[in-house]
């Protein structure tokens, strides 16, 4: 605020309509916490893939490493058990859906 302005002349401050939307009502399980870490690394890998000037050989080696990780996960049991709503439109306003298409 400048010396010539009064408090009434200061631009209004707006509060986000989404304030608190992603506040969780419970802690992540250790497995979900690890999934979140992996998802963070996958997003970083996607960013790097778009920006890299790596050679064809380096990209092939990276592809093999990623394929190995995918194969490892595919070989384990799978489930579709959800805790909380599985559909976003059915969730309460303060619910954060961990099972989004991009995970988080």
RAVENWO-V50009 format. One record per residue. N is the residue number from 0. SS is DSSP state (helix for helix, strand for strand, loop for the rest). OMEGA is omega as a letter, one per 40 degrees, with the letter a starting at -180 (999 if undefined). BURIAL is I if it has 9 or more other ideal C-beta (glycine too) atoms within 8 Angstrom, else O. Layout:
BEGIN
n->N ss->SS omega->OMEGA burial->BURIAL
n->N ss->SS omega->OMEGA burial->BURIAL
END
This chain:
BEGIN
n->0 ss->loop omega->i burial->O
n->1 ss->loop omega->a burial->O
n->2 ss->loop omega->a burial->O
n->3 ss->loop omega->a burial->O
n->4 ss->loop omega->i burial->O
n->5 ss->loop omega->a burial->O
n->6 ss->helix omega->a burial->O
n->7 ss->helix omega->a burial->O
n->8 ss->helix omega->i burial->O
n->9 ss->loop omega->a burial->O
n->10 ss->loop omega->i burial->O
n->11 ss->loop omega->i burial->O
n->12 ss->loop omega->a burial->O
n->13 ss->loop omega->i burial->O
n->14 ss->loop omega->a burial->O
n->15 ss->loop omega->i burial->O
n->16 ss->loop omega->a burial->O
n->17 ss->loop omega->i burial->O
n->18 ss->loop omega->i burial->O
n->19 ss->loop omega->a burial->O
n->20 ss->loop omega->a burial->O
n->21 ss->loop omega->i burial->O
n->22 ss->loop omega->a burial->O
n->23 ss->loop omega->i burial->O
n->24 ss->loop omega->i burial->O
n->25 ss->loop omega->a burial->O
n->26 ss->loop omega->i burial->O
n->27 ss->loop omega->i burial->O
n->28 ss->loop omega->i burial->O
n->29 ss->helix omega->i burial->O
n->30 ss->helix omega->i burial->O
n->31 ss->helix omega->i burial->I
n->32 ss->helix omega->i burial->I
n->33 ss->helix omega->i burial->O
n->34 ss->helix omega->i burial->I
n->35 ss->helix omega->i burial->I
n->36 ss->helix omega->i burial->O
n->37 ss->helix omega->i burial->O
n->38 ss->helix omega->i burial->I
n->39 ss->helix omega->a burial->I
n->40 ss->helix omega->i burial->O
n->41 ss->helix omega->i burial->I
n->42 ss->helix omega->i burial->I
n->43 ss->helix omega->i burial->O
n->44 ss->helix omega->i burial->I
n->45 ss->helix omega->i burial->O
n->46 ss->helix omega->a burial->O
n->47 ss->helix omega->i burial->O
n->48 ss->helix omega->i burial->O
n->49 ss->helix omega->a burial->O
n->50 ss->helix omega->a burial->O
n->51 ss->loop omega->i burial->O
n->52 ss->loop omega->a burial->O
n->53 ss->loop omega->i burial->O
n->54 ss->loop omega->i burial->O
n->55 ss->helix omega->i burial->O
n->56 ss->helix omega->i burial->O
n->57 ss->helix omega->i burial->O
n->58 ss->helix omega->i burial->I
n->59 ss->helix omega->i burial->O
n->60 ss->helix omega->i burial->O
n->61 ss->helix omega->i burial->I
n->62 ss->helix omega->i burial->O
n->63 ss->helix omega->i burial->O
n->64 ss->helix omega->i burial->O
n->65 ss->helix omega->i burial->I
n->66 ss->helix omega->i burial->O
n->67 ss->helix omega->i burial->O
n->68 ss->helix omega->i burial->O
n->69 ss->helix omega->i burial->O
n->70 ss->helix omega->i burial->O
n->71 ss->helix omega->a burial->O
n->72 ss->helix omega->i burial->O
n->73 ss->helix omega->a burial->O
n->74 ss->loop omega->a burial->O
n->75 ss->loop omega->i burial->O
n->76 ss->loop omega->i burial->O
n->77 ss->loop omega->i burial->O
n->78 ss->loop omega->i burial->O
n->79 ss->loop omega->i burial->O
n->80 ss->loop omega->a burial->O
n->81 ss->loop omega->i burial->O
n->82 ss->loop omega->a burial->O
n->83 ss->loop omega->a burial->O
n->84 ss->loop omega->i burial->I
n->85 ss->loop omega->a burial->O
n->86 ss->loop omega->a burial->O
n->87 ss->helix omega->a burial->O
n->88 ss->helix omega->a burial->O
n->89 ss->helix omega->a burial->O
n->90 ss->loop omega->i burial->I
n->91 ss->loop omega->a burial->O
n->92 ss->loop omega->a burial->O
n->93 ss->loop omega->a burial->O
n->94 ss->loop omega->i burial->I
n->95 ss->loop omega->a burial->O
n->96 ss->loop omega->a burial->I
n->97 ss->loop omega->a burial->I
n->98 ss->loop omega->i burial->O
n->99 ss->loop omega->a burial->O
n->100 ss->loop omega->a burial->O
n->101 ss->loop omega->a burial->O
n->102 ss->loop omega->i burial->I
n->103 ss->loop omega->999 burial->O
END
